[in-house]
């Protein structure tokens, strides 16, 4: 008797850092969860310590987020507030993957976090 094949692909979090105009951009790809949330907090902490004035978290390619990942985003927001660094999330909620958007919806944070629609920027 054979068992069904399992997807053994690892969906680690990848963080690609770049600079756009005067804003630091952290593009998140993969899964933001218990195993990877510390990486996001560490990346934001380094930028805040380096006196960054604006950070954009690009979650367009985030496939999965759990409560620990959400806590990492909220911790990042608090760190930025302490250092007077603006933190925004992109893309607009309608363009976020459904599972990720759903967590923001059920926690009531979809309307409380600073999402930005980059398609309206010049």
C-alpha positions in Angstrom: 0.0 0.0 0.0 1.4 3.4 -0.9 0.8 6.7 0.8 0.0 9.9 -1.1 3.0 12.0 -2.1 3.6 14.9 0.2 4.9 18.3 -0.8 8.3 18.4 0.9 9.2 21.8 -0.6 10.5 24.2 2.0 8.8 27.5 1.8 11.4 29.5 3.7 11.1 33.3 4.0 13.4 35.2 1.7 13.9 38.9 2.3 15.3 41.0 -0.5 16.5 44.4 0.6 16.7 47.3 -1.7 16.6 51.1 -1.7 14.1 53.1 -3.7 14.4 56.8 -3.6 14.7 57.6 0.1 12.9 54.4 1.3 14.2 51.0 2.2 12.3 48.2 0.7 12.1 44.7 2.2 10.4 42.3 -0.3 9.2 39.2 1.5 8.8 35.9 -0.4 7.6 32.6 1.0 6.3 32.0 4.5 6.4 34.4 7.5 5.9 32.1 10.4 7.4 30.8 13.7 10.6 29.6 11.9 11.2 32.9 10.0 9.6 35.8 11.9 12.8 36.6 13.7 14.5 37.2 10.4 12.1 40.0 9.6 12.4 41.6 13.1 16.2 41.5 12.8 16.1 43.1 9.3 13.9 45.9 10.5 15.9 46.4 13.6 19.1 46.8 11.6 17.5 49.4 9.4 16.1 51.3 12.4 19.5 51.2 14.1 20.9 52.6 10.8 18.6 55.6 11.2 16.3 54.6 8.3 13.5 57.2 7.8 11.1 55.0 5.8 10.7 51.2 5.3 8.3 49.5 2.9 7.4 45.9 3.6 6.4 44.4 0.3 4.2 41.3 1.0 3.0 40.7 -2.5 4.9 37.4 -2.8 4.2 36.3 0.8 2.5 32.9 0.5 1.7 32.3 4.1 1.6 34.1 7.4 0.7 32.9 10.9 0.2 34.7 14.1 3.9 34.8 14.8 4.5 36.4 11.4 1.8 38.9 12.2 3.4 39.6 15.5 6.7 40.2 13.7 5.0 42.9 11.5 3.5 44.5 14.6 6.9 44.5 16.4 8.5 46.0 13.3 5.9 48.7 13.3 6.5 49.5 17.0 10.3 49.6 16.4 9.8 52.0 13.6 7.5 54.2 15.6 10.2 54.4 18.4 12.8 55.6 15.9 10.5 57.9 13.9 10.8 55.7 10.8 7.7 55.4 8.6 6.6 51.9 8.0 4.2 51.0 5.2 3.0 47.7 3.7 2.4 47.1 0.0 0.6 46.3 -2.1 -2.9 47.4 -1.5 -5.0 44.8 0.4 -6.9 43.7 -2.8 -3.6 42.6 -4.3 -2.4 40.5 -1.4 -2.6 36.7 -1.7 -6.0 35.5 -0.2 -4.6 33.5 2.8 -2.4 36.5 3.9 -5.2 39.0 3.4 -7.6 36.7 5.4 -5.4 36.8 8.5 -5.3 40.6 8.4 -9.1 40.6 8.0 -9.9 38.3 10.9 -7.6 40.1 13.2 -9.1 43.5 12.4 -5.7 44.8 11.2 -6.5 45.1 7.5 -7.9 48.6 8.1 -5.5 49.5 10.9 -2.1 48.9 9.3 -0.6 51.4 6.9 -1.2 49.7 3.5 -0.2 51.7 0.5 -1.4 51.4 -3.1 1.8 51.9 -5.1 0.0 52.0 -8.4 -1.1 55.5 -7.4 2.4 56.7 -6.8 4.3 58.8 -9.4 
